[in-house]
Amino acid sequence: MAEEKERLEQDQREKPMSFMAMVVITGLVGGILWSGLAYLAYVFNFTEIRPNVILEPWTIGAWKEGWLGTLISILLIGAISIVAALIYYAALRKFQSIFVGAGYGVALFLLVFFILNPIFPGISPFWDLERNTIITSICFYILFGVFVGYSISYEAQEIRGKTEDEKKARTDPDLT
């Protein structure tokens, strides 16, 4: 009898991840993914901006120009991207459109390249950047915005749909 009550591990259901945890993971993965790809774009001379520019205002030493600085920069951009994902969650999660995410990416691009530009000495003023750098950078920001935005909006829509289905099932006895 005790064996019957004991549930096998394979029969147990995995608890679903909370929506907030999914937002945090999406921001982290998006930041690491797109900044890692942006580093590859730097390596292949599509852009003159390295991810390491994020360390320049706050660190001293030549280590930030090497592989360790690049790795720490990519991870730091991932952590900052969590904040960007939480802002999207708070403000725009109800809009399920790829264009909202793209617009969010453009807004982040404008924020970094026009407003926060004086903080980062490694980024030239916008009008002094090469055309390839501008095009590559805006594309990466748009891709980040679409990745984060559509992931969060899709999950919000799924949760809303499940909630509506459950509410309908409770109020309509014919559905059960």
Disulfide bonds with the S-S distance in Angstrom:
none
